[in-house]
């Protein structure tokens, strides 16, 4: 680990505009610092600036950026009205990690691509311009949607996939003002600058996440993984589905570990709306999801896996 | 008392003694220390003025170092030295090498191989300097990075008898299948670590090792000092699984630097280094040919394996080791072929040979049973030979049939559907599978000292290690049983190389070998006591500190003691090692659920029935079996070393990406011990238990996957990507 300066922010204004790397739970950042994938000169600890409450906001809920994953998942309001979020959080990491990991930090977690993490292979994300060793290498966990020649890494998390399906907003404080960004727009595709993973600008701080008013319907978070716990998703589906008289009245869907961001495709939701659920309909939905999917060898299986997992989730939600 | 074990000890003495502690499920005496964080592991010793060393790995895959730019880092804060001495290791020593010839560390054999050690006042300074150290290389590309399509050489002498091909052609039922297994890592929790400290020409090294008697010789050889001047302390070891059989890079590097600096030096491998530079189990490709007559009797048996290692390494994963004696089939060809590739050294990982050989043989046996439409248990029982096929060696005690029967009964095997895809619960296909277990058994030379003190209390001492297996517990139990003392009057000291040499922890032979040495030391003490009581040793009765014999009234054993009685017990393998085929046997039964959509496999329950000779401690033996079965689950479903075939480097070099099973992967598990005494194996009638639980377990799981959903994969691990490719339509009714 490279030596660094450490300071503690007293309040939000301390943190906003800081040149230092912000640290909250540190569950991802410290690992990356030990590997020297991240080598910040200075860390600013924001654990004591508040932002650790879950409060009503309109018909929705405001989750502070420093609310831990454990607290968020256990919150009675979250469990009752946004169970998808609770389920997604509990599908990730371990209790010990969730006790430390925060809402804002989780949104900013970085990819688990082995070539990014090894600090040695060519990696455009770690060292722009060096290339992408994952292409042609061991890329079983890599993306099939929205990839670029520069990068095929995934956003690996669970929480943000549920937030994307729920159409939550990220609240961001900047030097001059605050802004909100839909979770669906918060993460970005790699393009030719995969070092950029989200829309945060230098000096900006995530202050919280806003959940919109609860949506009626079955909420399912389905995570496919190599072992039953403590593994990143091979892919995941977050779904809110409401049925009405045998037809799908409403659908919100997002997909994890298929792309550089939680994947959301409104066309799928439109397609499903008003339709009678059948395996054939599920296949059509998968066709839309996967029409531009591209495998890179070891991750080719994600294409049929996504199709089948989407079908499983829709079948479970609709009772097919 | 001294010699080799030439004749089976039929006295079965531990069933005649009266203390009643042998076999009991006693807690490990050091257990509380370990769970309370009070057991000191290698890296945790506090030595005054200890400097910290960090190994620097090569950034090329093969070639040589042309220059190490020491000067720049020597001026960094706290840096004390940069070492690339001849004595340092390129490759970790194989198990029982007992030597470590000079290796030129300027040659690079595989990616991340250590080429230098940087030492500084603090770990952070050493890490920073290691990172900054600039090294020039000359890269070569002589050795291929993948075994695919490479020429091979025999890894061992093939075993051939009869005519395999001709017999296959005549058989009513034949199977000819090829399976693959990936590389595995030992993945012990405690990373390899050493603290070296010199006092003149005497070295003390606190390390994490399995076999001190060999490790001392390896260190001495490498450093050019006499073995008597090397002392290793390894009282607690946080898992070994083969990876700590021989010395590794940390030990020599720490010793070299400590000698030069004149102060203690600590070197701890990073988790990534443990994966990258120690020892891998070779990947295998295995062709199994089975030919059975109409009654299901095997007449033809082929098991050929292709494995790999670095150039010059003699170790070739002995894949067909148990195939040699497990089943009938006079017409046979068993062979291991070895390819030379550029990946970290291949060596012993828990149950070398059987771990991957048995899971494939047992999967192929399931294929034969399905082809014949015969119960897989029946097929196995029908093929238990009377003598070892090919050479007519008789078997020592062998409880395979009993394990198959008792396991099947306890598990409820009769409820298994005869065909796949018969049982669906929601999204999940449910199926059952089974496999036999087998692992060779042996004893190794061992010594132990037992002292009965004047107050009757007992001290057991040996350099035997306890790698988490229960050595402390069982050696104390043997002594307490033999000398008639309560277990809390018995103390066991291990893991100090200045004590008499135990067998070490490897090949499942630690308990029976060092246990027998303890037994023999106790026999010698009993002889002294009998003399003082004026009875024959065989008539001596000892219990709860009392001694008596027929016609001699009980008296306190302390009355017979006028000081310490200290005896060293010794055992060496003798004629019984060759007169009989010695092995441990068992059977696995497992129920799995396979997701009809995603191909995820989750275990629902697992039963293992094992014959391991005398059970020395029911709790620690059971834990060994459970641990083995968990390894089997990993081997079946999740564990795979992923090497990049472009440069041979290991991509998943940590516990986040190399998937050992987690708690949630483990279903309710049942372990059954079949009653057994094996006097051929050892004078305590015990055999080994450390590895048997893995040997075949993964085959039972693959067979259950087939029974559940009809997917017959021939590639381990059976991850969702592979399973889902073969799954039937999940919506089909």
Interface residues (C-beta under 8 A of the other chain):
Chain A: X1 X2 X3 X36 X112 X114 X115 X118 X120 X121 X133 X136 X137 X138 X140 X224 X225 X226 X227 X228 X229 X230 X231 X234 X279 X301 X304 X305 X308 X309 X311 X312 X315 X316 X320
Chain B: X59 X124 X127 X128 X131 X427 X595 X597 X598 X599 X600 X602 X637 X638 X642 X643 X644 X646 X649 X651 X652 X653 X656 X657 X659 X661 X662 X663 X664 X665 X719 X720 X721 X722 X724 X725 X727 X730 X731
